Amino acid sequence: MEIGDGMKTESVCPVCLKRISATRQREGDEVYLIKECPEHGCFRTVIWRGAPAMSQWRRPKEPVHPELCYGSVEKGCPFDCGLCADHRQMPCSVLMEVTQRCNLSCAVCFADAGHCGSEDPSLDHIGWLLNRAMAAAGPCNLQLSGGEPTLRDDLPQIVATARRTGYTFIQLNSNGIRLAADPAYVRQLADAGLSAVFLQFDGVDDRIYRSLRGADLLEQKLQAIRNAGEAGIGVVLVPTIVKGVNTDATGAIVRQALKLAPVVRGIHFQPVSYFGRFPGKGGDDGRFTLPELMRSLEEQTDGLLKVADFSPPGGEHAHCSFHGTYLYAGDGSLRPLGSTSAESCCTPDCGSGGIRKTVDTVSRRWRLPKGSPAASGQSASCCCGNGVEATRAEGSLDLDAFLSAVKSGTFTISAMAFQDGENLDLERLRGCCISVISTDGKLVPFCAYNLTSREGKSLYRPRE
């Protein structure tokens, strides 16, 4: 039976969060998750719209169960996260929230940051969490998040502590306000060992920022990128995509990112999910599914990016994301490195070695190589493309020049469709490779940690 044609799975009731049976049902070119709670009735949510078909978007992989579990199987998924022995993937990335404070009041925020009165975790406690995550997940990629992490003056010390603990790729999730205003602080982060910045970047029009973030922020975003580049830190743009707000801006975001390469290493799109803080009640009208996003990228870039360039993920469940990797050509265009052979955990028997490959690939793609020109200087298409063209002109392949071009001249496009109480599919959740390290030292899949009911009840995230 094809996925999306009556395939059974499990989900939760969006009202009470009890585990209930669910079915993926195809209706025309759309797929819905349909479920019924004995107490609260029936629910149906669109999870896929159009081509490429959900039934074709797959990458089979063998399950890899965690060796060290901080949760025991008692109530079953999603109530025993730690991770538990029934989880089917090792973490490729661990997210640690270092503060719940924030300097924005965004209309959309999965952490609902800025309202919690809890104190920041101490450096000693952060050190304990880092060691605990390392013991269970190994040297995976580390994301420092919040709230807004840059509100901590001691963030460089946290980065340095993570380096000493053994993390080799450390990513900062930030809105960029302090990074724009304080270049000395950015330099401190670089000197401490920060690898990359995941920069909130929703468009190239302040109308979008006023709608989603409550302020005109575009110039601050651009200045944050310039400061990061001058400090030698790579940047990945992270747009939250909300239907009717910036779904028509995906192409403009791509064009802006390419102008800022190689400091900007790529874009990681995140269609809005209804957990944490968001305006209204959500619903199908506001959902922007992965195939819609892929098609919009092809349409709005006039074919510079193509749906055929993108691949299902190798780490997480296939229906969670897509990715494509490109090489700058001598004429300034992008050449896909191959959707079926793009670097990732791409074999069915991926195992922990496959996750290590995913970790290594992300680190290499998102880190700014030494010697790369800053955002205000020479573009990657010039330095990379000319190098490749020069080797062709000589009639032979200069391997060193080619490898240097690939290292500095790649650009990635990816997207992650997080799940909420309406569309949570426990099959997808069990295959999650992105974990949050909770304050009590457990590893919880990102979508389970942030899951909230319609009334704001949470399974894991501490809430007021």
C-alpha positions as CSV (number, residue, x, y, z in Angstrom):
1,M,0.0,0.0,0.0
2,E,1.4,3.4,-1.0
3,I,2.1,6.0,1.7
4,G,-0.8,8.4,1.8
5,D,-3.3,5.8,0.5
6,G,-4.8,4.6,3.8
7,M,-1.5,3.9,5.5
8,K,-2.0,3.6,9.3
9,T,0.2,5.3,11.8
10,E,-0.2,7.0,15.3
11,S,-0.6,10.5,16.4
12,V,-1.9,12.5,19.4
13,C,-5.1,14.3,20.1
14,P,-4.4,18.1,19.6
15,V,-6.7,18.8,22.6
16,C,-5.6,16.3,25.3
17,L,-2.3,15.0,23.7
18,K,-3.4,11.4,24.3
19,R,-1.9,8.9,21.8
20,I,-4.5,7.9,19.2
21,S,-4.6,5.9,15.9
22,A,-4.3,7.9,12.7
23,T,-4.4,7.3,8.9
24,R,-2.6,9.1,6.1
25,Q,-5.2,9.4,3.4
26,R,-4.7,10.6,-0.1
27,E,-7.3,12.8,-1.7
28,G,-6.4,13.8,-5.2
29,D,-2.9,15.2,-5.1
30,E,-3.1,16.0,-1.3
31,V,-2.5,13.8,1.7
32,Y,-4.2,14.3,5.0
33,L,-3.6,12.9,8.5
34,I,-6.9,11.8,9.8
35,K,-7.5,10.8,13.4
36,E,-10.2,10.5,16.1
37,C,-10.0,11.0,19.8
38,P,-12.8,9.1,21.8
39,E,-13.3,12.3,23.9
40,H,-12.6,15.2,21.5
41,G,-13.7,13.9,18.1
42,C,-12.2,13.8,14.6
43,F,-9.4,15.8,13.2
44,R,-7.9,16.1,9.7
45,T,-4.9,18.0,8.7
46,V,-3.2,18.4,5.3
47,I,0.4,17.1,5.4
48,W,1.4,17.0,1.7
49,R,0.3,19.0,-1.3
50,G,1.2,18.0,-4.9
51,A,4.3,16.9,-6.6
52,P,6.7,15.3,-5.8
53,A,4.2,12.7,-4.5
54,M,4.5,11.7,-0.8
55,S,4.6,8.0,-1.9
56,Q,7.7,8.7,-3.9
57,W,9.5,10.9,-1.3
58,R,11.3,8.2,0.7
59,R,14.7,7.0,1.7
60,P,14.6,3.6,3.4
61,K,16.9,3.2,6.3
62,E,17.5,0.6,9.0
63,P,16.6,1.7,12.5
64,V,19.5,2.6,14.9
65,H,18.5,2.5,18.5
66,P,20.3,4.6,21.1
67,E,22.9,2.8,23.1
68,L,22.6,5.0,26.2
69,C,19.1,5.9,27.1
70,Y,18.0,8.5,29.7
71,G,14.3,7.4,29.3
72,S,12.7,4.1,30.0
73,V,9.8,2.6,28.0
74,E,6.7,2.8,30.2
75,K,3.9,4.8,28.6
76,G,5.2,4.5,25.0
77,C,5.9,7.2,22.4
78,P,5.8,10.2,22.7
79,F,5.8,10.0,26.6
80,D,9.1,8.3,27.4
81,C,11.6,10.4,25.6
82,G,15.1,10.5,27.0
83,L,15.9,9.1,24.3
84,C,14.2,5.7,24.9
85,A,15.2,2.3,23.6
86,D,12.3,2.4,21.0
87,H,13.7,5.5,19.3
88,R,14.9,4.6,15.8
89,Q,17.7,7.1,15.1
90,M,20.8,8.5,16.8
91,P,21.0,12.3,17.2
92,C,22.9,14.2,14.5
93,S,22.3,17.5,16.3
94,V,21.6,18.4,20.0
95,L,20.0,21.8,20.8
96,M,20.6,23.4,24.1
97,E,18.6,26.4,25.3
98,V,20.9,28.7,27.3
99,T,18.3,31.3,28.1
100,Q,14.6,32.0,27.9
101,R,15.1,35.7,27.7
102,C,14.6,37.5,24.4
103,N,14.9,41.0,22.9
104,L,12.0,40.5,20.5
105,S,8.4,39.6,20.9
106,C,7.8,37.6,17.7
107,A,4.3,36.7,16.6
108,V,5.7,33.2,15.8
109,C,8.0,31.5,18.3
110,F,8.3,27.8,19.0
111,A,9.9,28.5,22.4
112,D,7.3,31.2,23.3
113,A,10.4,33.0,24.6
114,G,10.5,36.3,26.5
115,H,7.7,35.5,28.9
116,C,9.3,32.9,31.2
117,G,10.7,34.2,34.5
118,S,13.2,31.4,34.9
119,E,16.9,32.2,35.5
120,D,19.5,31.3,33.0
121,P,21.2,28.0,33.6
122,S,24.6,28.4,35.3
123,L,27.9,27.6,33.5
124,D,28.3,24.6,35.8
125,H,24.9,23.2,34.9
126,I,25.6,23.9,31.2
127,G,28.8,22.0,31.5
128,W,26.9,19.0,33.0
129,L,24.4,19.1,30.2
130,L,27.1,19.2,27.6
131,N,28.8,16.1,29.1
132,R,25.6,14.3,29.4
133,A,24.6,14.9,25.8
134,M,28.1,13.9,24.6
135,A,27.9,10.6,26.5
136,A,24.6,9.7,24.8
137,A,24.9,11.3,21.4
138,G,28.7,11.4,20.8
139,P,30.3,14.4,19.0
140,C,27.2,15.5,17.2
141,N,26.5,19.0,16.0
142,L,25.6,21.4,18.9
143,Q,23.0,24.2,18.6
144,L,23.1,26.9,21.2
145,S,19.6,28.4,21.3
146,G,17.0,30.1,23.5
147,G,15.3,32.6,23.8
148,E,18.0,34.8,22.3
149,P,21.4,33.3,23.3
150,T,23.4,36.5,22.7
151,L,21.7,38.1,25.7
152,R,24.2,36.2,27.7
153,D,27.5,38.0,28.0
154,D,29.2,34.7,28.9
155,L,28.1,33.0,25.7
156,P,31.8,32.9,24.4
157,Q,32.6,31.0,27.6
158,I,29.8,28.5,26.8
159,V,31.2,28.0,23.3
160,A,34.7,27.5,24.7
161,T,33.3,24.9,27.2
162,A,31.6,23.1,24.4
163,R,34.8,23.0,22.5
164,R,36.7,21.5,25.5
165,T,33.9,18.9,25.9
166,G,34.6,17.7,22.4
167,Y,32.0,19.4,20.1
168,T,33.7,20.3,16.9
169,F,30.7,22.1,15.2
170,I,28.9,24.6,17.3
171,Q,26.0,26.6,15.8
172,L,24.4,29.7,17.3
173,N,20.6,30.2,16.7
174,S,20.1,34.0,16.8
175,N,17.9,36.8,15.6
176,G,21.1,38.8,14.9
177,I,20.4,42.0,16.8
178,R,23.4,41.9,19.0
179,L,25.6,40.4,16.3
180,A,24.8,43.5,14.2
181,A,25.4,46.0,17.0
182,D,28.5,44.4,18.7
183,P,31.3,43.2,16.3
184,A,33.7,42.8,19.2
185,Y,31.2,40.3,20.7
186,V,31.1,38.4,17.4
187,R,34.9,38.3,17.4
188,Q,34.8,36.8,20.9
189,L,32.5,34.1,19.7
190,A,34.7,33.3,16.8
191,D,37.8,33.2,19.0
192,A,36.0,30.8,21.4
193,G,35.3,28.4,18.5
194,L,31.8,29.2,17.2
195,S,31.4,27.5,13.8
196,A,28.3,29.0,12.3
197,V,25.2,31.2,12.9
198,F,21.7,30.1,12.1
199,L,20.3,33.5,11.5
200,Q,16.6,34.3,11.6
201,F,15.9,35.7,8.1
202,D,12.3,35.9,6.9
203,G,12.7,38.0,3.8
204,V,14.2,41.1,2.2
205,D,11.2,43.4,2.9
206,D,10.7,45.0,6.3
207,R,6.9,44.5,5.8
208,I,7.6,40.8,6.5
209,Y,9.6,41.6,9.7
210,R,7.0,43.9,11.0
211,S,4.4,41.1,10.6
212,L,6.4,38.2,12.1
213,R,8.9,40.0,14.4
214,G,7.2,43.3,15.2
215,A,10.0,45.6,14.0
216,D,12.0,46.7,10.9
217,L,15.0,44.4,11.1
218,L,16.4,43.9,7.6
219,E,19.4,46.2,7.9
220,Q,20.3,44.6,11.2
221,K,20.2,41.2,9.6
222,L,22.5,42.3,6.8
223,Q,24.9,43.9,9.3
224,A,25.0,40.8,11.4
225,I,26.0,38.8,8.3
226,R,28.8,41.3,7.5
227,N,30.1,41.2,11.1
228,A,30.0,37.4,11.1
229,G,31.9,37.2,7.8
230,E,34.6,39.6,9.0
231,A,35.0,37.3,12.1
232,G,35.3,34.2,9.9
233,I,31.9,32.7,10.9
234,G,29.7,31.2,8.3
235,V,26.0,32.1,8.2
236,V,22.9,30.0,7.3
237,L,19.7,32.0,6.7
238,V,16.7,30.5,8.5
239,P,13.3,31.8,7.1
240,T,10.1,30.9,9.0
241,I,7.6,30.6,6.1
242,V,4.1,31.7,6.8
243,K,1.4,31.4,4.1
244,G,0.2,34.8,3.0
245,V,3.1,36.6,4.7
246,N,6.3,35.5,2.9
247,T,5.5,32.5,0.8
248,D,6.0,34.8,-2.2
249,A,9.5,35.8,-1.0
250,T,11.4,32.5,-1.2
251,G,13.0,33.4,-4.5
252,A,14.0,36.9,-3.2
253,I,15.6,35.2,-0.2
254,V,17.6,32.9,-2.4
255,R,18.8,35.8,-4.6
256,Q,19.8,37.9,-1.5
257,A,21.7,34.9,0.0
258,L,23.7,34.4,-3.2
259,K,24.8,38.0,-3.2
260,L,26.1,37.4,0.4
261,A,27.9,34.2,-0.4
262,P,30.3,32.7,0.6
263,V,29.7,34.0,4.1
264,V,26.1,32.9,3.7
265,R,26.6,29.2,3.3
266,G,23.0,28.3,2.5
267,I,19.3,28.6,3.5
268,H,17.3,26.4,5.8
269,F,13.6,27.1,5.3
270,Q,11.1,26.2,8.1
271,P,7.4,26.2,7.2
272,V,5.5,27.5,10.2
273,S,4.3,24.9,12.7
274,Y,1.6,25.5,15.3
275,F,3.3,25.1,18.6
276,G,4.7,27.6,21.1
277,R,3.4,31.1,20.1
278,F,1.6,31.9,16.9
279,P,-1.3,34.1,15.8
280,G,-4.8,32.6,15.4
281,K,-5.7,29.0,15.6
282,G,-3.6,27.7,12.7
283,G,-5.2,25.2,10.3
284,D,-4.8,24.0,6.8
285,D,-5.2,27.4,5.2
286,G,-1.9,28.5,6.7
287,R,0.1,25.3,6.1
288,F,2.8,25.4,3.5
289,T,4.0,21.8,2.8
290,L,7.4,20.7,1.7
291,P,6.4,20.0,-2.0
292,E,4.8,23.4,-2.2
293,L,8.0,25.0,-0.9
294,M,10.1,23.0,-3.4
295,R,7.9,24.1,-6.3
296,S,7.9,27.7,-5.1
297,L,11.7,27.7,-5.2
298,E,11.8,26.6,-8.8
299,E,9.1,29.0,-9.9
300,Q,10.4,32.1,-8.0
301,T,14.0,31.6,-9.1
302,D,13.1,31.0,-12.7
303,G,14.5,27.5,-12.7
304,L,17.8,28.4,-11.0
305,L,16.8,25.9,-8.4
306,K,14.7,22.9,-9.5
307,V,12.5,20.4,-7.7
308,A,14.6,17.7,-9.3
309,D,17.7,19.0,-7.4
310,F,16.3,18.1,-4.0
311,S,16.6,14.9,-2.1
312,P,14.9,13.3,0.9
313,P,17.1,13.4,4.1
314,G,19.4,10.7,5.2
315,G,19.3,11.3,8.9
316,E,15.7,12.1,9.9
317,H,12.5,10.6,8.5
318,A,12.1,11.2,4.7
319,H,8.9,13.2,5.2
320,C,10.6,15.7,7.6
321,S,12.8,17.6,5.2
322,F,14.6,18.0,1.9
323,H,18.1,19.2,0.9
324,G,20.1,20.2,-2.2
325,T,23.8,21.1,-2.5
326,Y,25.1,23.3,-5.3
327,L,28.5,24.4,-6.7
328,Y,29.0,27.9,-8.1
329,A,29.8,27.8,-11.8
330,G,32.1,30.2,-13.7
331,D,29.2,32.1,-15.1
332,G,27.7,32.8,-11.7
333,S,25.0,30.0,-12.0
334,L,24.5,27.1,-9.6
335,R,25.2,23.5,-10.6
336,P,23.5,20.8,-8.4
337,L,25.9,18.3,-7.1
338,G,23.3,15.6,-7.6
339,S,20.0,14.9,-5.8
340,T,20.5,11.2,-5.6
341,S,24.2,11.3,-4.6
342,A,24.3,14.4,-2.5
343,E,26.3,13.9,0.6
344,S,24.2,12.6,3.5
345,C,23.4,9.5,5.3
346,C,22.2,8.0,2.0
347,T,22.4,4.2,2.3
348,P,19.6,2.1,3.7
349,D,21.9,0.6,6.3
350,C,23.0,4.0,7.5
351,G,23.7,3.1,11.2
352,S,25.6,5.4,13.5
353,G,28.3,5.7,10.8
354,G,25.7,7.3,8.5
355,I,24.8,9.8,11.2
356,R,28.5,10.6,11.6
357,K,28.6,11.3,7.9
358,T,25.6,13.6,8.2
359,V,27.3,15.4,11.0
360,D,30.5,15.8,9.1
361,T,28.7,17.0,5.9
362,V,26.7,19.7,7.8
363,S,29.9,20.9,9.5
364,R,31.8,21.1,6.2
365,R,28.9,22.8,4.3
366,W,28.0,25.4,6.9
367,R,31.4,26.4,8.2
368,L,33.1,29.3,6.5
369,P,36.4,28.0,5.1
370,K,39.5,29.9,6.1
371,G,40.6,32.4,3.5
372,S,37.1,32.9,2.1
373,P,36.2,36.5,1.1
374,A,33.9,38.4,3.5
375,A,30.4,39.3,2.5
376,S,31.5,42.8,1.6
377,G,34.3,41.6,-0.6
378,Q,34.7,39.2,-3.5
379,S,31.9,36.8,-4.2
380,A,32.2,33.1,-4.1
381,S,31.1,32.7,-7.7
382,C,34.1,34.7,-8.7
383,C,36.7,32.9,-6.7
384,C,35.3,29.4,-7.0
385,G,34.1,29.6,-10.6
386,N,37.3,31.1,-12.0
387,G,39.3,28.4,-10.3
388,V,37.2,25.6,-11.9
389,E,37.2,27.3,-15.3
390,A,41.0,27.8,-15.1
391,T,41.6,24.1,-14.7
392,R,39.4,23.4,-17.7
393,A,41.3,25.9,-19.8
394,E,44.6,24.1,-19.0
395,G,43.1,20.9,-20.4
396,S,43.5,18.9,-17.2
397,L,42.0,18.8,-13.8
398,D,43.9,20.4,-11.0
399,L,42.6,18.4,-8.1
400,D,43.8,20.8,-5.4
401,A,42.0,23.7,-7.2
402,F,38.9,21.7,-7.6
403,L,38.7,20.6,-4.0
404,S,39.4,24.2,-2.9
405,A,36.5,25.3,-5.2
406,V,34.1,22.7,-3.8
407,K,35.1,23.6,-0.2
408,S,34.5,27.4,-0.5
409,G,32.0,27.5,-3.4
410,T,29.2,25.2,-2.2
411,F,25.7,26.5,-1.4
412,T,23.0,24.5,0.3
413,I,19.2,24.7,0.3
414,S,17.3,22.7,2.8
415,A,14.0,22.8,4.7
416,M,12.5,21.2,7.8
417,A,8.8,20.6,8.4
418,F,8.4,20.5,12.1
419,Q,5.3,18.7,13.5
420,D,2.7,20.1,15.9
421,G,-0.3,18.6,17.7
422,E,-2.4,18.7,14.6
423,N,-0.1,16.8,12.2
424,L,2.2,14.8,14.5
425,D,3.1,11.4,13.1
426,L,4.8,9.1,15.6
427,E,6.5,7.2,12.8
428,R,8.3,10.4,11.8
429,L,9.0,11.3,15.5
430,R,10.7,8.0,16.2
431,G,13.1,8.7,13.3
432,C,14.0,12.2,14.5
433,C,17.7,12.9,14.7
434,I,17.4,16.4,16.3
435,S,17.2,16.4,20.1
436,V,16.8,19.0,22.7
437,I,18.8,18.5,25.9
438,S,16.2,19.3,28.6
439,T,17.2,21.0,31.9
440,D,17.1,17.7,33.7
441,G,19.5,16.1,31.2
442,K,17.3,14.1,28.9
443,L,17.4,14.1,25.1
444,V,14.0,14.8,23.7
445,P,13.1,14.9,19.9
446,F,12.6,18.5,18.9
447,C,9.0,18.1,17.9
448,A,8.1,16.2,21.1
449,Y,9.9,18.8,23.3
450,N,8.0,21.7,21.7
451,L,4.6,19.9,21.3
452,T,1.7,21.9,22.7
453,S,-2.0,21.2,22.9
454,R,-4.6,23.7,21.6
455,E,-4.8,25.0,25.2
456,G,-1.0,25.3,25.5
457,K,-0.3,22.2,27.5
458,S,3.2,20.8,27.0
459,L,4.6,17.3,27.4
460,Y,8.2,18.4,28.0
461,R,8.9,22.1,27.7
462,P,8.6,24.0,31.1
463,R,5.9,26.6,30.8
464,E,4.5,29.2,33.1
